[in-house]
Amino acid sequence: MNYRILFFLFIIPFFGLSQKTKLDLKNIEKNLSNPNSTYNYDRLIFKYKGLPKSVDSIEAQHLYYGRNFRKDLVSQSGDDFKVLAEAFKNNNFTECTKLGKALYAKDPTNLDVILILLRAYDQTKDIGNFSHHIAQLRLLTDAIKNSGDGKSEKTAYKVNSVGDEYIFLNVMNVGQDYTRTSKTLKDGVIDVWEKGENKIYIKVLYLDFNF
């Protein structure tokens, strides 16, 4: 969607420099469902919604990659998201805010929903909500950045979906002059984005992969 390219002009300067942490999806799943864990989902999501700037890199990793273990997520192919996308396309930002807030309540770490809300708040000059959600977006994209260095298949950046991959590419300022090749693995797809001697490796995780 076009809003990704337009909107990341605001996001690129905020890309953080957090410490890289090894991604352990099995441990993330275990922690999120454990009521006694520091990284229990309800505890993290409360902190994320209330004060996102206080969320550290490990917590952000649990929030972003934890979506693989959540049910009833908002899908771009779903009717509710299509209605939101149509409102965005028609520049109906009041409706975007109303619809986006409902989907955000259901799936608060959905990058597409957050982006549309950010655009709507930008257009309606709602600085408070804009600043709040941009902090959330920054910590989630930092979680992707800290999942690898993108220099090889083994150290590829890891994303939850193809949609998130394109959002991340905009953050990395990777444009249409890059070409893509893909390789299917048992637990995802490796995309190699190439321009001259520059290569960026991104792994798109399967939602139903086996450990």
N, C-alpha and C positions, 0 to 999 in steps of 0.2 A: 504494500500500500504506500502511496506517495507520502503520507504523513511521516513515515520513518525517515526518509531522506531530509525532509524539511526540518524536522524537529531536532535531529541530533546535532544541528548547529549549536543548540543550547547545551548539549550533553558532553561533547568531546572535552572541553576544558576541565570537567569534573572527574575524569577518569583517575581513580586512586592508585596508590602505590602500596597496597597491603601486602603482607607476607604471604607467599604461596603456601598452600596447605594441601597435602595429598588427599585426593578425593576417594573416600571409602563409602560407597553407596550402601553397602550392607550395614555398616555402623550407623549411617545417617537414618536409615529406616528404623533400626532398633532404638536409637535415641529419641526420635520423634514420637514414638508410641509409648515410651516409658514415662509414666507420670512422675517418677522420681529423678529423671534426668534433667540436667541443666538445659539441655537442648530439646526438651519436650515441645511439641508443636504448639500447643495452646499457650505455653509460656512465651515462646519466641514470637508468635504472631501478635500477642498482646503488646510486647515491647516494640515490634516492627510497626504496628499501627499507631502506637502512642508517641514513641520517640525514636524514629528510625536512625537518627544520627548517633544513638547510643549502641546500636547493633555492631558487634565486632565481626571480623572476617570469617570466623568459624561459624558463628550464628547465621551469617548471611549465606554461607555455603549450605547449611541445613535448610534454610528457608527456600533457596532457589532450587536445589536438587531434590529437596523433599517433595516437590510437586509430582515427582514420579510415583509417589506412594499415596497420593491423595485421590479421592474419588469426586465425581461431580464437578470436574473442572470446566471452565468456560472454553469452548472450542470455537475457532474461527468459522467452522462449518455449521455451527449452531444458529438457530433462528434469532436468538436474543442478540448474539454478536453481530449478525448481519443487519439487524435493525439499528444497532449502534453505529456500525460502519456507514450505513446509508445516511444517518443523521450527520455524521462527520463529513461525508462527501457533499452534503447539501449546506455545509457551514451553519448548521443549526446547533450552535454550541450550548444553548440552554438545555436542549433535549439531550445532547451528548453528556452533559453533566448529570442529568437525571438518570439516564440509562446506564452510564458508566459507573456511577456510584452503586447501583444495584448489582452490577456484575463484579465490581471490586469487592463488595461485601461477601460475595460467593467465592471469589478466587483472587485474593488480595495480592498475590505475587505474579499475576498474569501481566507480562510486559506489554502486550498489545493494548490491554485495557488501561494500564497506567499511562501509556503514551497518548491515547486519545483524551483521557482526563487532563493530562498536562496541557495539551493543545487547547482544550476548551477553557481551562483556567487562565491560560495565557491570553486568549482572545477576550475573555470577560474581565481581565485585569484583577483576577482573584489571586493576589500575591501569596497569601497565607497558605492556601491549598496547593498552589503551584510549588512553593518551596518545600512543603511537606512531601509531596509525591516525587519531586525530583531527587530528594534525599533517598527515598526508597528505590528509585530506579538506579541511582548511582551505586548503592550497595549491592543490588542484584547483578548488575553488569560487572561490578568488581569481582563478584564471586566467580563469574565465568572467566574473567581475566586471570584469576589466581588458580584456576584449575590446570594450567599448563603454561607453556611459553609459545606454543603454536609453531615450533621450529621443526617438528618431526611427527610422524604418526604416533610414536610412543608418548610424546609430550604435547599432543594436540589440545587445543582449547575444547572444552566439552559443553555442549548445549543440550537443552531438553527437547528442542524442536527445530524444524527448518525455519519457522518464523523467527524464533529467537536468534538463529544463526544470522539472518539478514539484519536484525537489529544490531547484533554485536559487530557485524561487518561495518555498519555505519559508524559505530563508536570508534572502530579502528581506522576509519577513513579509507576503507577499501571500496573503490568505485567500480564502474562498469568496464573499466579497461583491464580488469583481472579476468582470467579464464578459470573455469572450474573443471576438475576431474574428480570422479567419485569411486570409492571402493567399498563394497559391502562386507561387513563383518558380522559375526554371530550376535553381537550385542549393540550394533549400531552401524552407522555409515561414516566413513572418513571422506571429507571433502578437502581437496587441495586447491587453494586459490593462488593463482600464479600470475606474476607480471614480471617479465624479464627473468632476473635471477632471484627475485623475491618470491617466497612461498609461505603461505599461511595454512596450517593444518587445523581443521575443525572437525570434531567428532560429534555427530548427532546421535544421541542415545535413543535406543528403542525404549518405549514406555513399558513393554512387556518382556524385557530381557530377563535372562536367568543369571544368577551370580555364579 
